[in-house]
Amino acid sequence: MIRFFAAFLLTFSPVFSEKAPPLTVISYNIRNDNQGDKGPRNWEGRKALLATYLLNHKASIIGLQEVKHNQLLDMAKGLPNYAYIGVGRDDGKMAGEFSPIFYDHKIWRLDAEEHGTYWLSDTPEVIASRTWGNYHNRICSWARFIKISGPDKGSALYVYNTHWDHRSQPARLKSGELMLKKVKTRKHPEDPYLVMGDFNATTENPAIIQFLESGLLLDHATKKTKSSSRWKEALEAGLRIDHIFTSPFYKKAILQVDSNGDGKGNAASDHHPVRLRVSAE
């Protein structure tokens, strides 16, 4: 009877590999649709360049930042194989910038009970709250995704996508503390996770150092490349403020900053995209 039950489990239970399956993830601050941006910086002139980059790199998970509602609709149209989660930071609906997570719906299924947005404040469930000196409302959108097919069918992954304050260091420190708490208290503690976004802080900033010293997050970058583009296509040596951190589950991965421009020296955003690749081990 015991042998029969064991055989039953092997036949019908999802397969959870101890090795990390192949995975490509992108984090990209696409720059809000700003009336002051003229010429090649205008949203209408660069949105196709952004969508083309994302499609060409076939990331199954994409975290975007500084996304206004019209931009969200444009990106959804430009990425037809993707669904998304996220809300506007000013009203929890459509107002203000989003930090949406796009996911390939042929690869992942959204856990209907495990996704949402919280505000980076002492009252994270209160819409538009800010208590740490944030210049703007700041949010983290998150979700649990479940693999639809393949040898790791049924396995799941948590993704947290954020945009930290650009002025207040105390707010960045507190935001980091809150996000670590959210990671540690997730409903399914056995699941691996990714923490990504525009942190407005380099790996030398105490707010990021607390991430890396927590034992909960890994930085897989081996090259020092700036992720702030200043609207220039060329990459420059330096430190990133955009990151994709992983749980220790992903022991072997490559993180790099990509150039995405129009071939005339202009970048598609005032940030370069950051891309993480996990190969089958």
BALOBA-1460 file (C-alpha; in Angstrom, 3 decimals):
// residues 281
<rec num="1" residu="m" x="0.000" y="0.000" z="0.000"/>
<rec num="2" residu="i" x="2.824" y="2.394" z="0.873"/>
<rec num="3" residu="r" x="4.604" y="1.634" z="-2.416"/>
<rec num="4" residu="f" x="1.372" y="2.240" z="-4.326"/>
<rec num="5" residu="f" x="0.870" y="5.618" z="-2.624"/>
<rec num="6" residu="a" x="4.461" y="6.658" z="-3.383"/>
<rec num="7" residu="a" x="4.008" y="5.686" z="-7.029"/>
<rec num="8" residu="f" x="0.764" y="7.688" z="-7.117"/>
<rec num="9" residu="l" x="2.556" y="10.805" z="-5.865"/>
<rec num="10" residu="l" x="5.343" y="10.443" z="-8.410"/>
<rec num="11" residu="t" x="2.809" y="10.090" z="-11.186"/>
<rec num="12" residu="f" x="0.456" y="12.938" z="-10.314"/>
<rec num="13" residu="s" x="2.424" y="15.495" z="-8.276"/>
<rec num="14" residu="p" x="4.057" y="18.503" z="-9.969"/>
<rec num="15" residu="v" x="7.780" y="18.124" z="-10.608"/>
<rec num="16" residu="f" x="9.881" y="20.548" z="-8.557"/>
<rec num="17" residu="s" x="13.491" y="20.491" z="-9.691"/>
<rec num="18" residu="e" x="16.227" y="21.457" z="-7.254"/>
<rec num="19" residu="k" x="17.981" y="23.076" z="-10.186"/>
<rec num="20" residu="a" x="16.940" y="26.466" z="-11.508"/>
<rec num="21" residu="p" x="15.079" y="26.190" z="-14.848"/>
<rec num="22" residu="p" x="15.925" y="28.569" z="-17.724"/>
<rec num="23" residu="l" x="14.586" y="32.054" z="-17.075"/>
<rec num="24" residu="t" x="14.963" y="35.515" z="-18.613"/>
<rec num="25" residu="v" x="13.794" y="38.606" z="-16.729"/>
<rec num="26" residu="i" x="13.992" y="42.304" z="-17.604"/>
<rec num="27" residu="s" x="13.630" y="45.414" z="-15.462"/>
<rec num="28" residu="y" x="13.190" y="48.677" z="-17.356"/>
<rec num="29" residu="n" x="12.360" y="52.229" z="-16.291"/>
<rec num="30" residu="i" x="10.721" y="53.425" z="-19.504"/>
<rec num="31" residu="r" x="10.476" y="57.116" z="-18.461"/>
<rec num="32" residu="n" x="7.024" y="58.583" z="-17.912"/>
<rec num="33" residu="d" x="5.179" y="60.178" z="-20.808"/>
<rec num="34" residu="n" x="6.338" y="63.730" z="-20.144"/>
<rec num="35" residu="q" x="5.197" y="66.710" z="-22.185"/>
<rec num="36" residu="g" x="8.636" y="68.245" z="-21.766"/>
<rec num="37" residu="d" x="10.295" y="65.416" z="-23.700"/>
<rec num="38" residu="k" x="10.676" y="66.513" z="-27.310"/>
<rec num="39" residu="g" x="12.128" y="64.966" z="-30.465"/>
<rec num="40" residu="p" x="13.486" y="61.410" z="-29.975"/>
<rec num="41" residu="r" x="12.553" y="61.595" z="-26.278"/>
<rec num="42" residu="n" x="8.849" y="61.945" z="-27.027"/>
<rec num="43" residu="w" x="6.802" y="58.896" z="-26.002"/>
<rec num="44" residu="e" x="5.106" y="58.430" z="-29.370"/>
<rec num="45" residu="g" x="8.465" y="58.265" z="-31.091"/>
<rec num="46" residu="r" x="10.097" y="55.731" z="-28.751"/>
<rec num="47" residu="k" x="7.373" y="53.339" z="-27.587"/>
<rec num="48" residu="a" x="7.904" y="50.985" z="-30.542"/>
<rec num="49" residu="l" x="11.632" y="50.854" z="-29.771"/>
<rec num="50" residu="l" x="10.856" y="49.777" z="-26.204"/>
<rec num="51" residu="a" x="8.368" y="47.090" z="-27.239"/>
<rec num="52" residu="t" x="10.717" y="45.746" z="-29.913"/>
<rec num="53" residu="y" x="13.550" y="45.353" z="-27.417"/>
<rec num="54" residu="l" x="11.296" y="43.491" z="-24.977"/>
<rec num="55" residu="l" x="9.942" y="41.183" z="-27.675"/>
<rec num="56" residu="n" x="13.374" y="40.428" z="-29.115"/>
<rec num="57" residu="h" x="14.793" y="39.302" z="-25.775"/>
<rec num="58" residu="k" x="11.870" y="36.974" z="-25.021"/>
<rec num="59" residu="a" x="11.812" y="37.606" z="-21.277"/>
<rec num="60" residu="s" x="9.010" y="35.692" z="-19.622"/>
<rec num="61" residu="i" x="8.858" y="38.240" z="-16.766"/>
<rec num="62" residu="i" x="9.179" y="42.009" z="-17.281"/>
<rec num="63" residu="g" x="9.097" y="44.697" z="-14.600"/>
<rec num="64" residu="l" x="8.550" y="48.265" z="-15.819"/>
<rec num="65" residu="q" x="8.716" y="51.527" z="-13.896"/>
<rec num="66" residu="e" x="7.447" y="55.102" z="-14.403"/>
<rec num="67" residu="v" x="4.534" y="53.813" z="-16.456"/>
<rec num="68" residu="k" x="1.529" y="56.102" z="-16.830"/>
<rec num="69" residu="h" x="-1.826" y="54.573" z="-17.749"/>
<rec num="70" residu="n" x="-1.635" y="55.476" z="-21.442"/>
<rec num="71" residu="q" x="1.841" y="53.942" z="-21.567"/>
<rec num="72" residu="l" x="0.558" y="50.811" z="-19.867"/>
<rec num="73" residu="l" x="-2.056" y="50.413" z="-22.601"/>
<rec num="74" residu="d" x="0.552" y="51.044" z="-25.303"/>
<rec num="75" residu="m" x="2.929" y="48.460" z="-23.855"/>
<rec num="76" residu="a" x="0.112" y="45.921" z="-23.480"/>
<rec num="77" residu="k" x="-0.713" y="46.431" z="-27.160"/>
<rec num="78" residu="g" x="2.942" y="46.097" z="-28.136"/>
<rec num="79" residu="l" x="3.361" y="42.894" z="-26.094"/>
<rec num="80" residu="p" x="0.417" y="40.751" z="-27.256"/>
<rec num="81" residu="n" x="1.608" y="37.518" z="-25.617"/>
<rec num="82" residu="y" x="1.827" y="39.146" z="-22.204"/>
<rec num="83" residu="a" x="-0.644" y="39.900" z="-19.444"/>
<rec num="84" residu="y" x="0.116" y="42.286" z="-16.600"/>
<rec num="85" residu="i" x="-0.691" y="43.220" z="-13.011"/>
<rec num="86" residu="g" x="-0.339" y="46.577" z="-11.309"/>
<rec num="87" residu="v" x="-2.159" y="49.766" z="-10.296"/>
<rec num="88" residu="g" x="-1.486" y="53.491" z="-10.343"/>
<rec num="89" residu="r" x="0.297" y="54.750" z="-7.256"/>
<rec num="90" residu="d" x="-1.909" y="57.815" z="-6.730"/>
<rec num="91" residu="d" x="-5.320" y="56.123" z="-6.380"/>
<rec num="92" residu="g" x="-4.740" y="52.369" z="-6.531"/>
<rec num="93" residu="k" x="-6.437" y="52.346" z="-9.940"/>
<rec num="94" residu="m" x="-5.328" y="54.366" z="-12.968"/>
<rec num="95" residu="a" x="-3.866" y="57.617" z="-11.598"/>
<rec num="96" residu="g" x="-0.144" y="58.172" z="-11.283"/>
<rec num="97" residu="e" x="2.717" y="55.945" z="-12.282"/>
<rec num="98" residu="f" x="2.488" y="52.152" z="-12.313"/>
<rec num="99" residu="s" x="5.224" y="49.613" z="-11.572"/>
<rec num="100" residu="p" x="3.567" y="46.819" z="-13.546"/>
<rec num="101" residu="i" x="4.726" y="43.255" z="-13.978"/>
<rec num="102" residu="f" x="4.198" y="41.815" z="-17.451"/>
<rec num="103" residu="y" x="4.322" y="38.027" z="-17.796"/>
<rec num="104" residu="d" x="4.178" y="35.664" z="-20.750"/>
<rec num="105" residu="h" x="0.771" y="34.041" z="-20.293"/>
<rec num="106" residu="k" x="1.846" y="31.032" z="-22.357"/>
<rec num="107" residu="i" x="4.482" y="30.245" z="-19.721"/>
<rec num="108" residu="w" x="3.014" y="31.531" z="-16.450"/>
<rec num="109" residu="r" x="-0.356" y="31.546" z="-14.736"/>
<rec num="110" residu="l" x="-1.098" y="34.264" z="-12.196"/>
<rec num="111" residu="d" x="-1.964" y="33.013" z="-8.719"/>
<rec num="112" residu="a" x="-5.344" y="34.699" z="-8.325"/>
<rec num="113" residu="e" x="-4.985" y="34.900" z="-4.544"/>
<rec num="114" residu="e" x="-1.369" y="36.071" z="-4.409"/>
<rec num="115" residu="h" x="-0.805" y="39.414" z="-6.092"/>
<rec num="116" residu="g" x="-1.254" y="43.083" z="-5.356"/>
<rec num="117" residu="t" x="0.414" y="46.434" z="-4.666"/>
<rec num="118" residu="y" x="1.532" y="47.966" z="-1.395"/>
<rec num="119" residu="w" x="2.725" y="51.477" z="-0.652"/>
<rec num="120" residu="l" x="6.190" y="52.137" z="0.719"/>
<rec num="121" residu="s" x="5.148" y="53.678" z="4.018"/>
<rec num="122" residu="d" x="4.311" y="52.804" z="7.614"/>
<rec num="123" residu="t" x="0.810" y="51.949" z="6.349"/>
<rec num="124" residu="p" x="1.533" y="49.898" z="3.219"/>
<rec num="125" residu="e" x="-2.103" y="48.909" z="2.659"/>
<rec num="126" residu="v" x="-3.290" y="52.540" z="2.671"/>
<rec num="127" residu="i" x="-3.519" y="53.835" z="-0.894"/>
<rec num="128" residu="a" x="-1.210" y="56.776" z="-1.700"/>
<rec num="129" residu="s" x="0.313" y="56.777" z="1.794"/>
<rec num="130" residu="r" x="3.823" y="58.138" z="2.392"/>
<rec num="131" residu="t" x="5.388" y="58.598" z="5.802"/>
<rec num="132" residu="w" x="9.168" y="58.456" z="5.336"/>
<rec num="133" residu="g" x="9.831" y="61.690" z="3.459"/>
<rec num="134" residu="n" x="9.072" y="60.258" z="0.012"/>
<rec num="135" residu="y" x="8.862" y="63.057" z="-2.539"/>
<rec num="136" residu="h" x="6.254" y="60.988" z="-4.445"/>
<rec num="137" residu="n" x="3.976" y="58.113" z="-3.504"/>
<rec num="138" residu="r" x="6.073" y="54.976" z="-3.918"/>
<rec num="139" residu="i" x="4.858" y="51.420" z="-4.451"/>
<rec num="140" residu="c" x="5.811" y="47.815" z="-4.921"/>
<rec num="141" residu="s" x="3.648" y="45.630" z="-7.154"/>
<rec num="142" residu="w" x="4.044" y="41.909" z="-6.613"/>
<rec num="143" residu="a" x="2.670" y="38.576" z="-7.768"/>
<rec num="144" residu="r" x="3.103" y="34.830" z="-7.541"/>
<rec num="145" residu="f" x="3.304" y="33.080" z="-10.905"/>
<rec num="146" residu="i" x="2.818" y="29.361" z="-11.523"/>
<rec num="147" residu="k" x="4.503" y="27.497" z="-14.383"/>
<rec num="148" residu="i" x="1.987" y="26.187" z="-16.913"/>
<rec num="149" residu="s" x="4.027" y="23.460" z="-18.604"/>
<rec num="150" residu="g" x="7.436" y="21.811" z="-18.851"/>
<rec num="151" residu="p" x="9.323" y="19.584" z="-16.418"/>
<rec num="152" residu="d" x="8.818" y="22.191" z="-13.688"/>
<rec num="153" residu="k" x="5.066" y="22.521" z="-14.330"/>
<rec num="154" residu="g" x="3.297" y="23.642" z="-11.165"/>
<rec num="155" residu="s" x="6.356" y="25.296" z="-9.626"/>
<rec num="156" residu="a" x="5.930" y="28.931" z="-8.625"/>
<rec num="157" residu="l" x="7.869" y="32.178" z="-8.467"/>
<rec num="158" residu="y" x="7.246" y="35.406" z="-6.545"/>
<rec num="159" residu="v" x="8.120" y="38.684" z="-8.272"/>
<rec num="160" residu="y" x="8.383" y="42.102" z="-6.585"/>
<rec num="161" residu="n" x="8.718" y="45.214" z="-8.765"/>
<rec num="162" residu="t" x="9.342" y="48.643" z="-7.270"/>
<rec num="163" residu="h" x="10.501" y="52.228" z="-7.804"/>
<rec num="164" residu="w" x="12.137" y="53.850" z="-4.778"/>
<rec num="165" residu="d" x="12.299" y="57.528" z="-3.947"/>
<rec num="166" residu="h" x="14.926" y="59.608" z="-5.740"/>
<rec num="167" residu="r" x="15.528" y="62.148" z="-2.948"/>
<rec num="168" residu="s" x="15.049" y="60.659" z="0.514"/>
<rec num="169" residu="q" x="17.696" y="58.259" z="1.794"/>
<rec num="170" residu="p" x="15.666" y="57.482" z="4.958"/>
<rec num="171" residu="a" x="12.776" y="56.507" z="2.669"/>
<rec num="172" residu="r" x="15.047" y="54.187" z="0.686"/>
<rec num="173" residu="l" x="16.273" y="52.514" z="3.873"/>
<rec num="174" residu="k" x="12.734" y="52.063" z="5.184"/>
<rec num="175" residu="s" x="11.534" y="50.829" z="1.800"/>
<rec num="176" residu="g" x="14.237" y="48.179" z="1.838"/>
<rec num="177" residu="e" x="13.277" y="47.076" z="5.337"/>
<rec num="178" residu="l" x="9.622" y="46.757" z="4.357"/>
<rec num="179" residu="m" x="10.389" y="44.799" z="1.200"/>
<rec num="180" residu="l" x="12.604" y="42.349" z="3.071"/>
<rec num="181" residu="k" x="9.777" y="41.847" z="5.560"/>
<rec num="182" residu="k" x="7.318" y="41.170" z="2.735"/>
<rec num="183" residu="v" x="9.682" y="38.621" z="1.178"/>
<rec num="184" residu="k" x="10.173" y="36.837" z="4.499"/>
<rec num="185" residu="t" x="6.447" y="36.683" z="5.258"/>
<rec num="186" residu="r" x="5.203" y="35.520" z="1.826"/>
<rec num="187" residu="k" x="2.462" y="32.902" z="2.009"/>
<rec num="188" residu="h" x="4.489" y="30.186" z="0.263"/>
<rec num="189" residu="p" x="7.955" y="30.403" z="1.858"/>
<rec num="190" residu="e" x="9.284" y="27.490" z="-0.218"/>
<rec num="191" residu="d" x="8.942" y="29.446" z="-3.474"/>
<rec num="192" residu="p" x="11.902" y="31.347" z="-4.971"/>
<rec num="193" residu="y" x="11.574" y="35.066" z="-5.665"/>
<rec num="194" residu="l" x="12.888" y="38.044" z="-7.606"/>
<rec num="195" residu="v" x="13.131" y="41.645" z="-6.394"/>
<rec num="196" residu="m" x="13.556" y="44.167" z="-9.188"/>
<rec num="197" residu="g" x="13.118" y="47.787" z="-10.124"/>
<rec num="198" residu="d" x="14.562" y="51.273" z="-10.145"/>
<rec num="199" residu="f" x="15.947" y="51.675" z="-6.638"/>
<rec num="200" residu="n" x="17.636" y="55.056" z="-7.127"/>
<rec num="201" residu="a" x="20.477" y="53.489" z="-5.151"/>
<rec num="202" residu="t" x="23.658" y="51.694" z="-6.134"/>
<rec num="203" residu="t" x="25.156" y="48.582" z="-4.562"/>
<rec num="204" residu="e" x="27.266" y="50.941" z="-2.399"/>
<rec num="205" residu="n" x="24.173" y="52.531" z="-0.867"/>
<rec num="206" residu="p" x="23.284" y="51.295" z="2.660"/>
<rec num="207" residu="a" x="19.713" y="50.661" z="1.491"/>
<rec num="208" residu="i" x="20.993" y="48.104" z="-1.025"/>
<rec num="209" residu="i" x="23.755" y="46.829" z="1.233"/>
<rec num="210" residu="q" x="21.077" y="45.755" z="3.728"/>
<rec num="211" residu="f" x="19.546" y="43.676" z="0.919"/>
<rec num="212" residu="l" x="22.800" y="41.934" z="0.123"/>
<rec num="213" residu="e" x="23.759" y="41.391" z="3.766"/>
<rec num="214" residu="s" x="20.358" y="39.939" z="4.640"/>
<rec num="215" residu="g" x="21.154" y="36.545" z="3.145"/>
<rec num="216" residu="l" x="17.855" y="36.769" z="1.249"/>
<rec num="217" residu="l" x="18.999" y="38.402" z="-1.988"/>
<rec num="218" residu="l" x="21.816" y="37.872" z="-4.485"/>
<rec num="219" residu="d" x="23.264" y="40.273" z="-7.050"/>
<rec num="220" residu="h" x="24.538" y="38.365" z="-10.104"/>
<rec num="221" residu="a" x="26.270" y="41.236" z="-11.893"/>
<rec num="222" residu="t" x="29.952" y="40.808" z="-12.697"/>
<rec num="223" residu="k" x="30.472" y="44.024" z="-14.668"/>
<rec num="224" residu="k" x="30.005" y="47.574" z="-13.391"/>
<rec num="225" residu="t" x="27.806" y="49.391" z="-15.904"/>
<rec num="226" residu="k" x="25.641" y="52.440" z="-15.296"/>
<rec num="227" residu="s" x="21.914" y="51.943" z="-15.839"/>
<rec num="228" residu="s" x="21.186" y="55.692" z="-15.982"/>
<rec num="229" residu="s" x="21.485" y="56.492" z="-19.680"/>
<rec num="230" residu="r" x="21.085" y="60.284" z="-19.697"/>
<rec num="231" residu="w" x="19.231" y="59.541" z="-22.961"/>
<rec num="232" residu="k" x="22.457" y="58.337" z="-24.606"/>
<rec num="233" residu="e" x="22.570" y="54.984" z="-26.383"/>
<rec num="234" residu="a" x="26.146" y="54.108" z="-25.405"/>
<rec num="235" residu="l" x="26.852" y="52.220" z="-22.193"/>
<rec num="236" residu="e" x="29.219" y="53.670" z="-19.590"/>
<rec num="237" residu="a" x="31.230" y="52.086" z="-16.802"/>
<rec num="238" residu="g" x="29.905" y="52.773" z="-13.331"/>
<rec num="239" residu="l" x="27.286" y="51.642" z="-10.835"/>
<rec num="240" residu="r" x="23.666" y="50.683" z="-11.512"/>
<rec num="241" residu="i" x="20.614" y="52.104" z="-9.789"/>
<rec num="242" residu="d" x="18.378" y="49.547" z="-11.521"/>
<rec num="243" residu="h" x="18.601" y="45.986" z="-10.236"/>
<rec num="244" residu="i" x="17.242" y="42.460" z="-10.393"/>
<rec num="245" residu="f" x="18.047" y="40.543" z="-7.220"/>
<rec num="246" residu="t" x="17.248" y="36.862" z="-6.781"/>
<rec num="247" residu="s" x="16.643" y="34.495" z="-3.914"/>
<rec num="248" residu="p" x="19.559" y="32.112" z="-3.154"/>
<rec num="249" residu="f" x="17.665" y="29.466" z="-5.157"/>
<rec num="250" residu="y" x="19.173" y="31.000" z="-8.294"/>
<rec num="251" residu="k" x="22.823" y="30.257" z="-7.683"/>
<rec num="252" residu="k" x="24.019" y="30.696" z="-11.256"/>
<rec num="253" residu="a" x="22.758" y="33.618" z="-13.293"/>
<rec num="254" residu="i" x="24.028" y="36.469" z="-15.449"/>
<rec num="255" residu="l" x="22.888" y="40.053" z="-15.005"/>
<rec num="256" residu="q" x="23.781" y="42.745" z="-17.491"/>
<rec num="257" residu="v" x="22.833" y="46.250" z="-18.553"/>
<rec num="258" residu="d" x="21.735" y="46.454" z="-22.199"/>
<rec num="259" residu="s" x="21.860" y="49.300" z="-24.668"/>
<rec num="260" residu="n" x="18.547" y="50.016" z="-26.384"/>
<rec num="261" residu="g" x="18.703" y="52.906" z="-28.789"/>
<rec num="262" residu="d" x="17.689" y="54.166" z="-32.215"/>
<rec num="263" residu="g" x="21.092" y="53.673" z="-33.831"/>
<rec num="264" residu="k" x="21.624" y="57.442" z="-33.880"/>
<rec num="265" residu="g" x="22.974" y="57.738" z="-30.358"/>
<rec num="266" residu="n" x="19.630" y="58.207" z="-28.631"/>
<rec num="267" residu="a" x="18.448" y="55.820" z="-25.913"/>
<rec num="268" residu="a" x="14.789" y="54.768" z="-25.749"/>
<rec num="269" residu="s" x="14.595" y="55.977" z="-22.121"/>
<rec num="270" residu="d" x="16.674" y="57.862" z="-19.576"/>
<rec num="271" residu="h" x="17.451" y="54.405" z="-18.154"/>
<rec num="272" residu="h" x="19.024" y="51.386" z="-19.791"/>
<rec num="273" residu="p" x="17.257" y="48.043" z="-19.370"/>
<rec num="274" residu="v" x="18.665" y="45.454" z="-16.979"/>
<rec num="275" residu="r" x="18.415" y="41.780" z="-17.987"/>
<rec num="276" residu="l" x="18.841" y="38.625" z="-15.909"/>
<rec num="277" residu="r" x="19.353" y="35.208" z="-17.487"/>
<rec num="278" residu="v" x="19.277" y="31.905" z="-15.669"/>
<rec num="279" residu="s" x="20.472" y="28.925" z="-17.717"/>
<rec num="280" residu="a" x="19.448" y="25.331" z="-17.081"/>
<rec num="281" residu="e" x="21.995" y="23.808" z="-14.700"/>
